Amino acid sequence: MSGPAVTVVLPTFRRPDALARALSSIAAQDDPGFEWELLVVDNDDGPGAGSVVHALSTTIPASVTLLREPKRGAAYARNTGIEAAKGDVVAFVDDDVSVASGWLRALTRAILDGRSEGAGGAVVLDPAVALPHWVSRDWRGCLSEYSRGDAEKELPAGDFVLTASAAFRTDLLRQTGGFDPVLGPAQRVPIFFNEDVDLCRRFWGVGGRIRYIPEAAVTHEVPPSRLRPGYFVKRTYAQGRSDWLLDRETNARRPLGGAKGILIHLERLLSDRAKEGPWHADVAMGAALSVVHTAGFLREAAVNRARAIREARR
């Protein structure tokens, strides 16, 4: 008897209520026309996720397995799912999103029919949440918004999709080595990002193509705690550090650790903003966040430069 065509991997950490909403949306999937399985990877040692999975597993039209990954971090949890996957395709979803009824079929269709080896959908913010007036569209990525337009398309090499709604052919995915634990959300300070970008780069490197599928959209929750300036500052600072780490091998070889390039970019960006005339709240906030992002990048460059000097002196 053949196994499932698709394995859905859902990592979770201490969000039982959000997990319940995510699983309820997955349970409402239309029949995708193939066998599939769901692996919920709990990144915590508490009972919260287990009780939610136990309560809802019978409502999901697929085999449901609860796995545990003791090493804290979304990268470790997703890699555990990749290792355990039985499907020819691995699809990823997060515990703080809700999927539409045709999500799984739309996300995996291009891979299963051979038009692509990878795919990703849009991530839209919960429309019931009113965003503060100082949040411009340019900075909604801090809340995990993602789009590449309204039309299905093959993405150019170097582009990426978010693992809130992404799928990859299993054999090629395993060739990439999985997600980099240095990047991605984890229960640590500081928190880093870019694990999606890094994985997609390596997926391109092993010969995979990636299609953008707008119909495979998911709706991302936006908790009130993320609608404060302080969250955007912390998130953007961490993004700056993450951007240095994403290209850490290249940056480490550059004069000043890549700092010159990021400062030139900041100067041009602020000059462009100044030409826009009187600054409204969203423009002013965007300029401030650009400075914060640069500070994060420079901080990581300095930390790694100091580490390299110490190691050279040993």
C-alpha positions in Angstrom: 0.0 0.0 0.0 1.4 3.4 -1.0 1.9 6.1 1.6 0.6 9.7 1.7 1.4 12.0 -1.2 1.8 15.0 1.1 3.0 15.5 4.6 1.9 18.7 6.4 4.3 19.8 9.1 3.0 22.2 11.8 5.5 23.3 14.5 4.0 24.7 17.7 5.2 26.2 20.9 3.0 27.2 23.9 0.1 28.5 21.8 -2.7 26.0 22.5 -5.5 28.4 21.6 -3.9 29.4 18.3 -3.1 25.8 17.6 -6.7 24.8 18.1 -7.8 27.5 15.6 -5.1 26.4 13.1 -6.1 22.7 13.4 -9.8 23.5 13.1 -9.1 25.3 9.8 -7.1 22.3 8.6 -9.9 20.0 9.5 -12.2 21.9 7.2 -10.0 21.1 4.1 -11.9 20.0 1.0 -10.8 16.6 -0.3 -7.5 17.4 -2.1 -7.8 14.3 -4.2 -4.8 12.5 -2.6 -3.8 10.9 0.7 -2.0 13.2 3.2 -0.8 13.2 6.8 -0.4 15.8 9.4 2.7 16.0 11.7 2.3 18.4 14.6 5.7 19.0 16.1 5.6 20.2 19.7 8.6 22.3 20.7 7.6 22.3 24.3 7.6 19.6 27.0 4.2 20.6 28.5 0.9 18.9 27.8 -0.8 21.9 26.0 -0.3 20.9 22.4 -1.0 17.2 23.1 -4.4 17.9 24.6 -5.4 20.1 21.7 -4.2 17.5 19.1 -6.0 14.7 20.9 -9.2 16.7 21.0 -9.2 17.6 17.3 -7.4 14.8 15.6 -10.6 12.9 14.9 -12.0 15.9 13.0 -9.1 16.0 10.5 -9.5 13.8 7.4 -5.9 12.5 7.5 -3.5 10.6 9.7 -2.4 12.9 12.6 0.8 12.3 14.5 2.2 14.4 17.5 6.0 14.6 17.6 8.2 16.3 20.2 11.4 18.2 19.5 13.2 19.1 22.7 15.7 21.5 21.1 14.0 24.8 21.2 13.5 26.6 17.9 11.3 26.5 14.9 14.1 25.3 12.7 14.6 22.2 14.9 10.9 21.5 14.9 10.5 21.7 11.2 13.6 19.6 10.6 12.1 16.9 12.8 9.0 17.0 10.6 11.1 16.7 7.5 12.9 13.7 8.8 9.7 11.9 9.8 7.7 12.8 6.6 6.3 10.0 4.6 4.9 12.1 1.7 6.6 12.9 -1.6 5.9 16.5 -0.8 6.3 18.3 2.6 4.0 21.3 3.2 4.5 23.7 6.0 2.0 25.8 8.0 2.3 27.7 11.3 0.3 27.5 14.5 -0.8 31.1 14.3 -2.5 31.0 10.8 -5.8 29.8 9.5 -6.0 28.1 6.1 -8.8 28.2 3.5 -10.7 25.0 2.6 -8.8 24.6 -0.7 -5.4 25.5 0.7 -3.7 22.1 0.6 -4.8 21.3 -3.0 -3.8 24.7 -4.3 -0.4 24.7 -2.5 0.7 21.3 -3.8 -0.9 21.1 -7.2 2.0 22.5 -9.2 4.5 20.2 -7.5 2.4 17.1 -7.9 1.8 17.7 -11.6 5.5 18.4 -12.2 5.3 22.1 -13.0 7.5 23.0 -10.0 9.4 21.5 -7.1 8.4 24.1 -4.6 5.5 26.5 -3.9 4.3 29.1 -1.5 1.1 31.1 -0.9 0.3 34.6 0.2 0.1 35.5 3.9 -2.6 38.0 4.7 -3.2 39.7 8.0 -6.4 39.1 9.9 -8.8 41.6 8.3 -10.7 42.0 11.6 -7.6 43.7 13.1 -7.3 47.4 12.5 -3.6 48.4 12.0 -2.3 51.6 13.6 -2.0 54.6 11.3 1.7 54.6 11.6 2.1 51.1 10.0 2.8 51.7 6.3 2.5 48.9 3.8 6.3 48.7 3.5 6.6 47.5 7.1 3.7 45.0 7.3 6.3 42.3 6.8 7.0 42.8 10.5 3.6 41.2 11.1 4.4 38.4 8.6 2.4 39.8 5.6 3.7 38.4 2.3 2.5 38.6 -1.3 3.9 38.4 -4.8 0.8 39.7 -6.5 -2.5 38.3 -7.6 -1.3 35.9 -10.3 0.4 32.5 -10.1 4.0 32.7 -11.3 7.4 31.0 -11.1 9.5 33.0 -8.8 12.9 34.2 -10.0 16.0 32.5 -8.5 16.8 34.1 -5.2 13.3 34.9 -4.2 11.6 33.2 -1.3 8.3 32.1 0.2 7.3 32.0 3.9 6.9 28.7 5.7 3.5 29.9 7.0 2.3 28.5 3.6 5.0 26.6 1.6 5.6 23.2 0.1 8.6 21.4 -1.3 9.4 18.1 -2.9 10.7 16.0 -0.1 13.8 14.5 -1.8 15.1 18.0 -2.8 14.2 19.4 0.6 16.3 16.8 2.3 19.2 17.6 0.0 19.2 21.2 1.3 20.0 19.9 4.8 16.8 21.5 6.2 16.4 24.7 8.1 19.4 26.5 9.7 19.0 26.5 13.5 21.0 29.8 13.7 18.2 31.5 12.0 14.5 31.5 12.6 12.3 32.1 15.7 13.5 30.4 18.9 13.0 30.6 22.6 16.1 32.8 23.1 17.2 36.3 23.1 17.9 37.7 20.6 15.4 36.1 18.2 16.5 35.8 14.6 14.7 35.4 11.3 15.4 34.6 7.6 15.2 30.9 7.9 12.7 30.9 5.0 15.0 32.9 2.8 18.0 30.7 3.6 16.1 27.5 2.9 14.7 28.8 -0.4 18.2 29.8 -1.5 19.5 26.3 -0.9 16.4 24.8 -2.5 17.3 26.8 -5.7 20.8 25.5 -5.3 19.8 21.8 -5.5 17.8 22.5 -8.7 14.4 23.3 -7.3 12.0 25.7 -8.8 9.5 27.6 -6.6 6.0 28.9 -7.7 4.0 31.6 -6.1 0.4 30.4 -5.6 -1.9 33.2 -4.5 -4.8 30.8 -4.0 -2.8 29.1 -1.3 -3.2 32.1 1.0 -3.3 31.8 4.8 -4.6 34.3 7.3 -2.1 35.3 10.0 -3.2 36.3 13.5 -2.1 39.7 14.8 -2.1 39.8 18.6 -2.4 43.2 20.2 1.1 43.0 21.6 2.5 43.3 18.1 0.6 46.5 17.3 2.9 48.7 19.5 5.9 50.7 18.3 8.1 48.8 20.8 7.4 45.5 19.0 8.2 47.0 15.6 11.5 48.4 17.0 12.5 45.0 18.5 11.4 43.1 15.4 13.3 45.4 13.0 16.4 45.4 15.1 16.4 41.6 15.1 15.8 41.6 11.4 18.9 43.7 10.9 21.0 41.2 12.9 19.4 38.4 10.9 20.2 40.0 7.6 23.9 40.0 8.6 23.7 36.4 9.7 22.0 35.3 6.5 25.1 36.2 4.5 27.5 35.8 7.4 30.2 34.0 5.5 30.3 36.7 2.8 29.9 39.6 5.3 32.8 38.2 7.4 35.1 38.6 4.4 34.1 42.1 3.6 35.8 45.3 4.9 33.9 46.4 8.0 31.8 43.3 7.8 29.5 44.7 5.2 28.8 47.8 7.3 29.7 50.2 4.5 27.1 48.9 2.2 24.3 49.0 4.7 25.2 52.6 5.7 25.1 53.7 2.0 21.7 52.0 1.6 20.4 53.9 4.7 21.7 57.2 3.5 19.9 56.8 0.2 16.7 55.6 1.8 16.5 58.5 4.2 17.3 61.0 1.4 14.4 59.5 -0.6 12.1 59.8 2.4 13.2 63.5 2.9 12.1 64.3 -0.7 8.6 63.1 0.1 7.7 66.4 1.9 6.2 66.7 5.3 6.5 63.4 7.2 3.3 61.8 8.3 3.4 59.2 11.1 3.8 56.2 8.8 6.7 57.9 6.9 8.4 59.0 10.1 8.0 55.5 11.7 9.4 53.9 8.5 12.5 56.2 8.6 13.0 55.4 12.3 12.7 51.7 11.6 15.2 51.9 8.8 17.7 53.3 11.3 16.9 50.6 13.8 17.4 47.9 11.1 20.8 49.4 10.3 21.7 49.4 14.0 20.9 45.7 14.2 23.0 44.9 11.2 25.9 46.9 12.5 25.6 45.3 15.9 25.8 41.8 14.5 28.8 42.9 12.3 30.6 44.3 15.3 29.9 41.2 17.5 31.2 38.8 14.8 34.2 41.0 14.0 35.2 41.0 17.7 34.7 37.3 17.9 37.0 36.8 14.8 39.7 39.0 16.4 39.6 37.0 19.6 39.8 33.7 17.8 42.8 35.0 15.7 44.7 35.9 18.8 44.4 32.5 20.4 
